[in-house]
Amino acid sequence: MTVLLSDVLYKVNLRSVNGSTDVEIGDIQIDSRKVKAGSVFVAVKGAAADGHQFIDKATGSGAIAVVCEVMPSATKEGVVYVQVENSAAAAGYMAHNFYGQPSEKMKVIGVTGTNGKTTIVTLLYKLFTSLGYTCGLLSTVENHIGDKVVPATHTTPDAVSLNALLKQMADAGCTHVFMESSSHAVQQHRITGLQFAGGLFSNITHDHLDYHKTFDEYIRVKKAFFDSLSSSAFAISNADDKRGAVMLQNTNAKKYFYSLKTLADFKGKIIENSLSGLVMDINTVEVHFRLIGEFNAYNLLAVYGAAACMGEDKHEVLRNLSVLTGAEGRFDYMVSKKDKVIAIVDYAHTPDALLNVLATIKKLKKGFEKVITVVGCGGDRDKTKRPVMAEAACEHSDKVIFTSDNPRSEDPLQIIKDMEEGLPVAARRKYISIADRKEAIKTAISLAKPEDIVLIAGKGHEKYQEIKGVKYDFDDKKVVREVFNMLER
């Protein structure tokens, strides 16, 4: 199929063109290293590098056209140069057009918020698959095209990779796609050009301030996702989050709310919350779910609301939802055979997520079981949350072990020192520091008495630990199983 540059520039805000856009193109690239003969190179100003610096390299590798915000001082003969208002936005529209506008051929549902995104999209994928649809999933944990698994590298892939994946999903017969829409993806225009059938908001708390700089900016970016929805779409928000209404105030989409605490379109009430699951009343129907905790009650309400907005039978939805499990690394628990020590592995890497998990554990306790928390903070990320995470862990646990998460380029001991900064005296008596994460987990489990609860927070589903730019094999759940087996010999 012949694709012309003029066709893929549909909806792009052009400033000037040097050459004819009636040329056939082979592909679109935002990474100059992937450019080959016939490619269009889009020079995007990224957080780490500016694509404009690689224009000469791209044309030298055979790029037939260059899309940029600033025209180079010297142009190469035979190459078309297109100047645009925003290269990142242009890449979104161009990729969508190049791959045949795949999002318009399926119902694409985007989920945004600080916590809960992965669980909500995973539950939606599992629910609609169980209802007989062929579905696509784009999540932090993994991507799915029908029943085929594609490893995930980012919460939301770059615009070109994302549209290529969506085309594969459309070609595979997917009717629904459920995807996490991170604040980075909105800000960096990775989802620009996509047609969403609906959007969901979970909650917003302290996170990614290393990138967004201010909380107000973080909120504005999340809200921009709903502002871009069309009048034919639906928008569902959490009425119990104090910014839940703000998120939808300027959207053209049909508005709906879910809540545990106030009147809403999708109203839930927790009747029972234990290790055997949740018993909830949802819009006057009582259902037992396999998921645990108040945060999952919210996730279930969001999923139920989305299914209702897409016209599914509500009783069928609840029946199917009742048997589903969530995403890997989200309140994953294991119990040792001998002493019945409960180990919970959770992705909680923000203060609010950690508080949610600890609050859930507190409600699940039957008596005097101790809570031992293993927690760290990621390197090269928002440093302001480190002491907040540490204080939350100390306040709501009987014992805490500060350890490494993904230190990345930072010194693990300095990260732990940042966590300790400003801790109250009472908290200081509760924790010890063990930088080696494996040793920290082993120590926590060995300190546990029968039926105590060990929370291992921060990494969840991740199967690696990133240290000085190298990803080493590391799996919290695997370490827990090894320690349990060792203690039970």
N, C-alpha and C positions, 0 to 999 in steps of 0.2 A: 504494500500500500504506500502510495506517494504522500509524504507529509511536507507541506510547504511552510517556510518560516512565517509567511503572512498569516497562515491558519492558526499557528500556535500563539501568535501575538494577540489573539482575540481577548478583549477586556483589559489588556495591559495599558497602563498610562504612559504613552510615548511622549518624548520631548523632541527627539530628532532622529533621522535615519540617514546613514551614509552608505549608499548602495541600494540594490533591489532586494526586497524581501520575498520575491517570487522565486526562491531557490529551494531545492529539495534538501531536507536535513535528515541526518541519520539518528541522532539522539540529542538529549539535553544533559549537560553536565555542569555541576557547580564545583566539582573538584578537578582542578587542571591536570592532575595526574591520570585521570580517566579519559581525557580528551583523545579522540582519534580522528582520522579523516572523515569529514562530514558532520562532526559534532557542532552543536551550538554551546558556547561557553558563557555561562551567566556569572558575572563578577559580583559576588555578594560580600558585603562588609560584615564579617563575622566577629564574634567576641575575641577569638584568638588571632585571626589573620584577615587581611583585606584582599578579596579576590582580584581587585584591580591590579595588584602587584604581579599577578600571574597571567595577565592578558597576553604578553609576548610569548610566554611559554606555551599557552594554549594555541595560539595561531601557528607557532612553530611545530606543534604536534598535529596540525591539520584542521583546526577549527575553521568552519566555513562562515561562522558568524559569531559576533561577540555582543552580549547584552550588558550594559554597564550604566552606572549613574554619572560617571565622569568620563568624557571621551579622552582616549589617550592622545598625547601630543603628536605621536607619529602613528599613522595607520598603515596596514599592510595591504598591498594590492590584491584584489580578488576576495577580500574578506568584507562581509557586511557588518557595519557597526550600528547598533541600535541603542540610543540613549533613553533611559527610562527614569521615572520619578523615584522608584524604589526597586532595587534589584531583587531583594528577597520576595517581595510581593509578586514581581514579574515571574520569578521562578515557579511560584505556586500556580499561577494562572497558566503558564506555559506547559508545565508538567501535566496539569489536568487536561489541557487541550490535546497535548501530544499523545496521551494514552487514551484518548477517545471519551473524555469526561466520564470516567467509570463511576463516580459517586452518584451520578444522576440515574444510573441503571439499578441501584440498590437502595434500600433504606439504611442510611448511615446515621448512627446515633453516637453523639460525642458526650463524654462524661468529664467534667472538670471539677476541681476542688482540691484541697490539700490532702485530706485522707479519704480512703474509701473507693477511689477511682478503680483500682485493680479488681477489688472484690465485686464492685457493681458490674463492670464490663464482663467479668468472668461468669458471674451468675446469669447475666443476660444471654451470653453466648450459650451456656449450658441449658438454660430454660428454653430458648427458641429452637435449639437443636432437638431437645426432647419433645417439642411441639411439632416436629417434622420438617423444619426448615433447614436449608443449607446455609450456614452462617460463617462470617469472617470475624476474627478477633484480633485487635491490635492492643497489646498491653505491655506493662513493664516486665511481666514474667515471661510471656511467650506470645507469638502470633500464630493464628490458625487460619488456614484456607480450607474450609470444610473440616474434614478430620485429619488433614495434613498439618504437622507442626513446623513452623518456621521460627528459628531462634530470634529473640528480641535483643536489640542493642541499645535502643533509646526508648523512653516512654512513648514518644511520638517520633517516627523516622523523619528524615529530611523530605522536602516536598517531592523530589524526583523519586526517591525510593518508595515513599508513601503511595504515590499515584501508580507506580509500577506494581506494587502489592495489591492495590485496589483493582487494577485491571486483571491481575491473576484471579482475584476473588470473583469478579464479574464473569470472567471466562469460565470459571469452575462452576458457575450456576448459583453463586451465593445470592440470596435475596435480602439478607440483613447483614450489616457490619456494625460491630460494637467496638468503639475505640476510645482510649484515654486521650484527652486533649489537654496536655499540660500547659502551664502558663508560658513556658519557654516556647512551645510550639505555636501559641497564639502570637507572642511577641516577635518571633523570628519568621512569621508568615509561612510556617510549614503546612498549615491547613488552609491557607488562603486559596480561594477558587473552588473549594469543595462545597457540595450541596448537602447540607445536613437535614435529615427528616425530623430530628429532635435533638435536644440537649438537656443534660441533667447536671444539677449542682449539688455537691455533697455537703461541703462546709469549707470554711477558710480560717486558717490559723497561721501562726508564726512559721514561715518556711521560705527558703530561696531568697533571703534578703541579701545574700552575697551577690545575687544576679540582679534583682529588682530594686535594690537599695532602700526603698521605703515600703512600708506596709500598704500605704495608699496606692502606690504604683502597682503593687502585686494585685490588689483588689481591682484596679482599673483594667488590668490586662485580662483577668478572669472574666470580668463583666463584658469586655469587648467580644468574647465568644458569643454571648447571648444577643448582644447588639447586632451581630451579623446574621442572625437567623432570619429566614424568610417568613412571611405571613402564613405559609402552608405548613410550617413546622410546629412542633410543640416544645415548650420549655417547662421543665419541672425543677422546683427548688425546695430546699429544706427550710420550712417556716420556723423551725426552732433555732436556726443559726441567725444571729443578729444582723447579718448582711444578706440573708436569704432573699428578702424582698427587693433590696437594692440591686441584686444581680439581674432581676427581670424588669426593672422599672422602664427601660427604654427598648425592650425587645418588641419586634413585630409578631413574634410567634404567639401561639395560644398558651396562656399561662396556667400552670397548675402547681399546687403545693402539697408536700407531705409533712406529717408531724406526729410526734408522740405526746406533745404537751398542749396543743391548741387545736381549734377547728381547722380542718384542711380537707382538700379533695380526697386525699389518701391518708386516712387516720388510723394510727396504730396504738395499741396498748399492750404493754408487757404484763402477762399474767404470771409467768414463771420463767426464771433464768437460772439454769444449772448446767453442769458438765454434760448432761444428756441433751441439752439444746434449749431453744426458746419456745415457750407457748405464748402466742400472741393473738390478740383480737385485731383483725384488719377489716375495716369497714363492716363491722358487726359479724364477721366470720372468724371462728376460733380455729387456729392452725398450730400444729407442732412442727417446728423447724429444727434441722440438725445443727444449724449455726448457733453460736454462743455470744452473748453480750449485747449491751445496749447499742453499741456502734453498729453491730450487724442488724439490729432491729431497724435502724435507719436505712442501711443498705438494702434490706429486703423491701422496705416501703418504696424506695426509689425504683427498684426493679419492677415491683408490682404496678406502680404508677405508669412506668414506660410501656409495659405490656398492655395495660388498659387503654392508654393513648393510641396504641397501634391496633386497637380493635379486637384483641384476643379475649376469649371467654374467661371471665374472672375466676370462676371456680376451677376451671382447668389449669389456669396459671398457678393458683395457690396449691393445687394438688401436686403439680410438678415441682414447684419451688420447695415444697416441704421435704423432699428427699435429697436436695442438692447440697453439696459441700462447696466451700468458698475457694479462693485462690490459694496456691501453695505459699507457705510462709506467712500466712495471716492467721494468727491464733492457732497454729499447728501444735497439738499437744501429744505427748507420749508419757506413758506411765511405766515405771520400773516394776518388774515382776515381784521382786522380793519385798521391798520397803514401800511400794506404792508411791514413790516420789513422782510428782507431776512436773515435767519439763515442758515449758511453753516457748515455742520459737515464733517470734513476731517481727515484722518489718518496721515496727514503730521507730521512726528516726526523727520525729519532731516532738517537742514538749507535749503538745496536745494529744498526739497518738499514744505516747508513752503513758500519759495520765489516763486516757481511755482504757488502755489494756490493764493498768494497775487497778483502776476502779472496777473493771469487770472481774478481775481476780478476787478483789475484796468481797464482792457480792457472791462469788462462788464458794468462798471459804465456809466450811461447816462449823469450825470451832477455833482452835488455837494454832492451826498450822502457820508456820513461818513463811514469809515471802522473801526469797533471795533473788535479787535482780543483777544480771550481768549487762552492762551497757557501755557503749562508747559513742564517739561522734566522728563523722567523716572528715577527712582532711580536705583542704582546698574548698571548703564550703562555708556557709554562714557561721561565723565564729560566735555571734551574739547568743546563739541558742545553747552553747555548750554549758555554761553555768546553770541555765534554766533546766536543761535536761538532767543535770546532776542533782539539783535540788529536788526536782520532781521525783526522781528515783529514790533519794534518801528519805523524803517525807513519807512516801507510801510503801516503803519496803522495810523489813526487819534487818536485812543485811544487803549491802550493795558492793559489787566489784566493778570498778572502773577499768576498762580495757580498750583495746584497739577495735575500730570498726574497719573502714577502709582508709588508712592514713594518707594514701596517695603520696604526694611529694613532701608532706609534712612529717616532723619528728613525732612519733606516737606519744612519747613522754611529755612533749610540750602540749599536745592536745589534751592529755589527762590533766596537766597543770591548769590549762584554761578551764576545764570542767570544775576543778577544785576552787577556783577563784571566787571569793566572796561567800563560800558556803557557811551557814551558821554553825556555831559550836556543836549544837546537838547533832547535826548532820555529820560532822567530822568524825564522830565516834562510831558511826554506822558503816563506814566504807573502808575497803582496802583497794590498792591499785595493783593490777597484774597486767602488764602491757601485752603479753602473749595471750591471744584470744583463746587458744586451745587450753592453755593452763588455767585461764580464768574460768572457763566452763567446767573443767574437771574439778577445780577447787570448790565452785558453787555447789556442784552435785555432791561432793564429798562432805560438805558442811551440812547438807540437808538431812534432817531426821525423817522417819517414816511419815508419809503423807504431806510433807512440806512441798511448797510450790517454787520452782526455779524458773524465772522468766529470763530468756535470752533475747535481748532486743537489738534492733537496728539493721540486721542483714536479711532476715526472713528467707526468701526464696533463693538468694544469691548463692552461687556455687564457687565463688572466688573471694580472695582478699587482695586488694590492690595496694602494693607497697613499692614506692619509688618507680612508678610507671610500669611495673610488672604485675600481672594478674596470676596469683598462685591459687591452686585448687584449695577450696575451703568451703565446707558445708556445715553449718551449725547443727542441723538435724543428724548428720552422719557422726559428728563428734559426740553428740548426746547418746546415740545408739551405742557407740564404742565404749563410752564410760559406763553406761548401764550394764553392758555385757561383761565388762571388766569387774564391776562391783558384785555381779551375781554369780561369778565363778565359784 
